[in-house]
Amino acid sequence: MARFHPLRVAAVEELTDDSVTLTFEVPPHLREEYRYAAGQHLALRRVVDGTEIRRTYSICSPAPDPQAPGEPRQLRVGVRVVEGGAFSTYARKEVVVGDELEVMTPAGRFTLDPAPGRYAAVVGGSGITPVLSIVTTLLEREPDAEFCLIRSDRTAASTMFLDEVADLKDRWPDRFQLVTVLSREEQQAGLNSGRLDEERLARLLPALLPVEEVDGWFLCGPYGLVQGAERTLRALGVARRRIHEEIFHVDDGVTTAPAVPAPADSTVTVTLDGRSGTWPVQAGESLLDTVLRNRADAPFACKGGVCGTCRAFKVSGEVRMDRNFALEPEETEAGYVLACQSHPTTDKVELDFDR
């Protein structure tokens, strides 16, 4: 089960005018709980004027070796300021070394276990954060792997982890390929300009590498970029199972399912951390909200269908998910749902958060 623990801030590093990294110290007795896979994220929380705020940020450092005892000693996440963002602004302007923040144990399935082969990513903006962890871990651990990174940013000055990505190119020039596209700068030597849309990707990707031979594609960033890249890859013959996605931002109003009225007097039965309970679902609320009224320890972070922290297995009954930008098709086919986006369409629903 995901749990929060207070962790001390060991470092705050400015990346750009609107982004920072936060590094947390992990005490010895919590290191197993915070062991993570490359590509996973952390949820941070704080209380402002009596209201709890949670935000999810990806880990940018390489994953610890599974065989290494006493790891990880530190966790490093990237934070980009969102306009009006209550947590990102606080992280950028107020957090200092020595502060303690509430940090959830790692979660997320946008991951890659190092293995021989050819891999690639298309990322936009802060979507580089989990991919930096993925590519560094892969190249460090697997000598028979190579990686192609296509990244899109507004300007060179706004590009997160510029030095870290350049270091990858210096360390593995024969195994790491980098293409940077800047959407708001005139073309300069070695840099492309313009928006990375479907038409452009359809020309660019086949020119860079044999698209269909890539063992895994990792798409991360804003909704429009990720969806456009997926459509491009499918049109180029890439199987859906080879495409992995993580959305960092979705415009309000984007849904994935039509609204269906919930039946009156619906109940949800939930297994969570080995304990079960059954509760009535109030009109209009999600199943996660029902659970939270009765179990404050229910896992969640974004409540927007993006992070996947509230993933649960549907044991019985039927639900409608308003949005799903976190679960892979094989997960939904296997019976998993996002509790924050799920509403009952049958009188009884049973969910298991422990599977």
Secondary structure, DSSP 8 states (H G I E B T S, - for coil): ---EEEEEEEEEEEEETTEEEEEEE--GGGTTTT---TT-EEEEEEEETTEEEEEEEEB-S----TT-TT--SEEEEEEE--TT-HHHHHHHHT--TT-EEEEE--B-S------SEEEEEEEEGGGHHHHHHHHHHHHHH-TTEEEEEEEEES-STT-TTHHHHHHHHHH-TTTEEEEEEETTS---TT-EES---HHHHHHHHHHHS-GGG-SEEEEEEEHHHHHHHHHHHHHTT--GGGEEEEEEE--TT--SS------TT-EEEEEETTEEEEEE--TT--HHHHHHHH-TT---S-SSSSS-TTEEEEEES-EEES--SSS-HHHHHHTEEEGGGEEESSSEEEEETT-
